[in-house]
């Protein structure tokens, strides 16, 4: 079947305000990532894209080897958190509301 290897956000960062302590701000800014294979029929194309290079990190052999998958998840998480902290693409880090 036609499929794609997808990396995304499992747990979105929570709202942060100035009144929070630095420790609480760091904790609320965390992102949990996922990597999985998805059937094309279950994907919805949109006009939105995110300019993060994951091709070197997320490869097809990642899904077969659990240790490689864990390392790739950590790398994806780091890239997503860096992007979140810079403030670019804020729409990507908001939970989808249906």
C-alpha positions as CSV (number, residue, x, y, z in Angstrom):
1,X,0.0,0.0,0.0
2,X,1.1,3.6,-0.5
3,X,2.4,5.0,2.7
4,X,4.5,7.8,4.2
5,X,6.9,8.1,7.1
6,X,5.5,10.9,9.3
7,X,7.0,12.9,12.2
8,X,4.7,15.1,14.2
9,X,3.7,16.4,17.7
10,X,2.1,14.0,20.1
11,X,1.9,16.5,23.0
12,X,1.7,20.2,22.3
13,X,3.4,22.8,24.5
14,X,1.1,24.5,27.0
15,X,0.4,28.2,27.5
16,X,3.2,30.1,29.2
17,X,2.8,33.5,30.9
18,X,5.3,35.9,32.4
19,X,4.2,35.2,35.9
20,X,5.4,31.6,35.7
21,X,8.8,30.8,37.1
22,X,11.6,29.9,34.6
23,X,11.4,26.2,35.7
24,X,7.7,26.1,35.0
25,X,8.1,27.9,31.6
26,X,10.7,25.3,30.6
27,X,8.4,22.5,31.7
28,X,5.4,23.9,29.8
29,X,7.4,24.5,26.6
30,X,8.2,20.8,26.2
31,X,7.1,19.0,23.0
32,X,6.5,15.2,22.6
33,X,7.2,13.9,19.1
34,X,6.1,10.8,17.2
35,X,7.3,8.9,14.2
36,X,5.1,6.5,12.4
37,X,4.1,5.1,9.0
38,X,0.7,6.4,7.7
39,X,-1.4,5.2,4.8
40,X,-1.9,7.9,2.1
41,X,-5.7,7.5,2.5
42,X,-5.5,8.6,6.1
43,X,-3.6,11.8,5.3
44,X,-5.2,15.1,4.4
45,X,-3.1,17.4,2.2
46,X,-3.0,21.1,3.1
47,X,-1.3,24.2,1.9
48,X,0.8,24.4,5.1
49,X,4.3,23.2,5.5
50,X,7.1,23.5,8.0
51,X,10.7,24.3,6.9
52,X,12.5,21.8,9.2
53,X,14.9,19.3,7.6
54,X,14.1,15.9,9.0
55,X,15.2,13.8,6.1
56,X,18.6,13.0,7.6
57,X,17.1,12.1,11.0
58,X,13.9,10.2,10.0
59,X,14.7,7.4,7.6
60,X,12.9,4.2,6.7
61,X,15.3,2.0,8.8
62,X,14.2,4.0,11.9
63,X,10.9,2.1,12.1
64,X,12.5,-1.3,12.2
65,X,15.1,-0.7,14.9
66,X,13.8,0.5,18.3
67,X,17.1,2.0,19.4
68,X,17.4,4.1,16.2
69,X,13.8,5.1,16.6
70,X,14.4,6.4,20.1
71,X,17.4,8.4,19.0
72,X,15.4,9.8,16.0
73,X,12.6,10.8,18.4
74,X,15.0,12.7,20.6
75,X,16.4,14.5,17.6
76,X,13.0,15.4,16.2
77,X,11.9,16.6,19.7
78,X,15.0,18.8,19.9
79,X,14.3,20.3,16.5
80,X,10.7,21.0,17.2
81,X,11.5,22.6,20.6
82,X,14.1,24.8,19.0
83,X,11.6,25.9,16.4
84,X,8.9,26.6,19.1
85,X,11.3,28.7,21.2
86,X,12.3,30.9,18.3
87,X,8.6,31.8,17.8
88,X,8.4,30.9,14.2
89,X,5.4,28.9,12.9
90,X,3.3,29.4,16.0
91,X,0.3,27.8,14.2
92,X,2.2,24.5,14.0
93,X,2.4,24.3,17.8
94,X,-1.3,24.8,18.5
95,X,-3.6,21.9,19.0
96,X,-6.0,21.2,16.1
97,X,-9.6,22.0,17.0
98,X,-12.3,20.1,15.1
